[in-house]
Structure formats: structure tokens, C-alpha cells
Amino acid sequence: MGAVGFTKARSMGPVAEAVERAGGSVARVFRKAELPLRLIEAPEQFILLRDQLALVEHAARELDDETLPLRLSTQAGMEGLGVFGGRVRTAPTLEDAIERCNFGIRSMLQSMTHMSLAETEGGARRLMAWTYEILDDAPIGRRKNELLAFGYMLSALKHFAAGPPLRATLPQKPPARAALEDILGCEVAAGEKAALIFPADFLRNANPACVDPIDARIDDVPAPTDFSAGVERLVELALLERHPTIDYIRRRLGLSPRSLQRRLAEAGESFEAIRRRVVLAKAQAQLSGGATPITQIAYELGYSDAAHFSRAFVGWTGQTPRAWQRAALSGQEKRALPPSGQSFTSPMP
């Protein structure tokens, strides 16, 4: 596997709520996508883009509803996309908002995708095509994710008091065309790319709400070519089920254990070093909060009891979890990582 796409879990919209409300099995949907149920409570967690595509696809199949992705994103709106959505919604004009969206999506929300704005054929009227493309070679869920993107894009148009698009195009015409047209408020037709077509006049529409002229770039999403950063995000995901094993990671990436280790070595990393770093960071974050019992922290990090966790933590930091926590709460903690040569005391095998 070459480049790997990631996305934040929040970009799926309220998928669990929708499935449950319609009488479907949330557990079955997540199981088919091989994703932990606790992901519902972690909207900022990064997951593989192909896993999001699969989850939305399985949810739509569970409910036998082709329109589900579009309804999810229209319900959530741009405000459902966290910081990224907030930057889009606070742009001075619709044109600025689309620019922020197009240039920010790959670094702030979802890699291995591409959004663009360009003039398109419109006869006497000047029209714009706002397109969304999936660059990942994911085997399923592509059309569903295009519909998911449409809902967020439509939300941006509505926020800037623009009318509905004149038409929407999809590389493959969906079977539920009439229902989709009803939600989008426009014709849905086959086209080269997934795009919303609207009058160029809309671009000048001013923001009717709060305006933030600052558009600083935040590099948050792992770059598709940063393999070790991607593995780190997958270890974080695995911790939601307390099992950050090399077998879990290599299966998510479609690699053999040897290939995974080789690619990490090429980046100057190892799986054990990454797992140690992630577990330590999670432990320190929870200890710093002061509200979670150490026994519970140990359990959530995959340890069978607090004693095993404490021994590992002392090896990493030279302090017991309790001593480190006292220092953290008084502002004197030392956040040093363990020596690179030190072995990692693994949680539950």
C-alpha cells in the first residue's frame, strides 16, 4: 500500500444516531466496518478514509437507504465539522469560504481527497462547478461519500444565503435519484465528477454572521505519505478497544507484519516505539485531568491491573503514576519520553 488517506470520525456525521433511530443495529454496522463502537464518543479521532467510506456504506445498507449519507451531512451541517467547519462558516464571502474549504480539507479534515472550484458550461449564464474527488483507491463507499460531501457543501451555500444549486453531478447516477433531488433541491445527473453547479453570482454573497478574516493553515491530518504518523493514529484508534497490536495495525493497512516493520524502519521508527509513545501520551493526558482513577486509566490503556500499568509508567518516566499526577496538578510534571532503547511493557497481549 502506498499513500494512506485519513479522516476525522466527525466527518461521518451522526451515523450512529441515524441508524439507531431507524431501528437498525449500530453494533452490526460498526462490526462490519471493523471499527470500535467507542468511536462514537471520539469525534476527533482519525480513522482511515476507506474505513469511513465502508462504515457509511454499511449504514446505508443496514437501513436500505441510498439517501442516508446526504441526510447525515445536511443534518450535521458545516458546524458539525469542528474547527474546519468553523473556518469555512466564518469566511467573509462564499468564494472565500469555498477557498478555505478547498485548501484546508486535506490538512484539517480529510486527506486523499480533492476539492476545486472552476467555471463550467452555462450558456449565457456564468456557472461554477464545486467538485469533490476521492483519491484513495477504496473498494467500496465512494458514491456514498460523495453524497456525504454534498450535504456539507450544500450547508455552506445555505449559510451564505445562496439559493440551491442548479444541478448536481455524480460519476455514477444513484438509484434513488428523485429522493436525492428532493433533498438537494436540484436535478441530479451523471457527470465526470461529483459536483454542485451554481450561478457565479453566489460567490459574492457576504457572510450574514460572524466573520474571521484570519485563515491560518493547521496541519492536523497525517499526510498520505507520512507512514509512521498514520500508524500512530491507528494505534490511537486501537486503544479505543484496548488492543493496539501490530496484527490489528497491519490488517487495517493490508500489510504483512514484516512489511509494516520494514516501512516503519525506513522512516526511522518501530511499532513498539510508536505504541509506547501513544500509550504514554494517553496516560499523561488522563492523569493530568485528575478526575479518572488510576485503576480505570490502566484498564482503558489495556492493562489487566494497576500494578502492571504502574511498573510500565515508572519505566517510562521514572515516577509512579500517582507521583507524576501530583506533580502535573501542581505544574511540575516532567513529560520526558522513555529512552529509545528501553523495552515497552505491553498491555494485554
CORGI-V421350 format. One record per run of one state. SS is the DSSP state (H for helix, E for strand, L for the rest). FROM is the first residue (numbers start at 1). TO is the last residue. If there is no record, write none. Layout:
ss->{SS | SS}
from->{FROM | FROM}
to->{TO | TO}
This chain:
ss->{L | E | H | L | H | L | H | L | H | L | E | H | L | H | L | H | L | E | H | L | E | L | E | L | E | L | H | L | E | L | H | L | E | L | E | H | L | E | L | H | L | H | L | H | L | H | L | H | L | H | L | H | L}
from->{1 | 6 | 9 | 13 | 15 | 22 | 26 | 33 | 37 | 42 | 46 | 49 | 64 | 68 | 77 | 78 | 90 | 93 | 94 | 109 | 110 | 111 | 113 | 121 | 127 | 135 | 142 | 160 | 167 | 171 | 177 | 185 | 187 | 191 | 194 | 200 | 205 | 206 | 207 | 227 | 240 | 246 | 254 | 257 | 267 | 271 | 290 | 294 | 301 | 306 | 318 | 321 | 330}
to->{5 | 8 | 12 | 14 | 21 | 25 | 32 | 36 | 41 | 45 | 48 | 63 | 67 | 76 | 77 | 89 | 92 | 93 | 108 | 109 | 110 | 112 | 120 | 126 | 134 | 141 | 159 | 166 | 170 | 176 | 184 | 186 | 190 | 193 | 199 | 204 | 205 | 206 | 226 | 239 | 245 | 253 | 256 | 266 | 270 | 289 | 293 | 300 | 305 | 317 | 320 | 329 | 349}
